[in-house]
Amino acid sequence: MNSVQARRPASPDGLARVALLHAVRGDTLRAGQQAKQAAELIHTPTLMMLAGRDRIVTNSRCRNFLGRMGAEHKTLIEYPS
């Protein structure tokens, strides 16, 4: 018996999943940009939690965004470390 195993080509379903993930990621990025530009139009009650040493998001920008939001009920919790 041969030790080399045949590999199946990528299935159309697998390729469709990859395409869908790229589309969702793009839509998510566009939605984030739209939210930044129209923060005053967001009226959903909001809880924002920030970590003091977060290296992924900029806390000052998050606080600014929360302040610009049109929501009546906004809560900010900041964890120092």
Steps between C-alpha positions, in 0.01 A plus 500: 500500500625847411585730795402814309141600566294677241390849600155619418478835323340785691126461499275772363341518846839569658576773248155651557565512875826687446328748269223550755749565782675765289167664417390504865833648608469774240142576604606516865779746423265719295238494778765610751598793280136602457443482877800726563368757255144497638546438874232759579242281326561201729234501772542149638573479876873431515743342746866556413776329696861605451817335624768737627786325323319407181740495205237431232260792536571861593302574815486875438341441158249260655407756768464766230275273293282423803471870574386571144235228503139616508396236754335634812626212717876452474725331756880493493696261723877531494723231646837652600712197412 
